[in-house]
Amino acid sequence: MLSAYILTIDIATLDRTISEQEFQKLVAPSLEHLDHLKRAFDRSPSTKKYYPPGEHNSAHGWSVRGVVLISVGKQRGDALLRLYKSISELILHELPDLDISAHADVKRFS
């Protein structure tokens, strides 16, 4: 039975003076980890959506949401979740001054 694993990471800065270009340059190396993870399963990159200050969260400056959708069986899914946890912890260490939250959702198909 295949399941869909929806892996989401939100990264935001509290600095409302940072420009979009500066923010994108700051987070780009960390978001590449999501692309590498996604490309291990298919050729498409992860999905990224940038939000200007106040649009996604009124207390933040620029923010970005990265999403990876992968459909695999239970055994590979369990390994995927462990790997994603490690990737999200790596991103936390790479960007210690930013507000970061990571979520994993599993949708099971019958």
Secondary structure, 3 states (H helix, E strand, C coil): CCEEEEEEEEEECCCCCCCHHHHHHHHHHHHHHHHHHHHCCCCCCCEEEEECCCCCCCCCCCEEEEEEEEEECHHHHHHHHHHHHHHHHHHHHHCCCCEEEEEEEEEECC
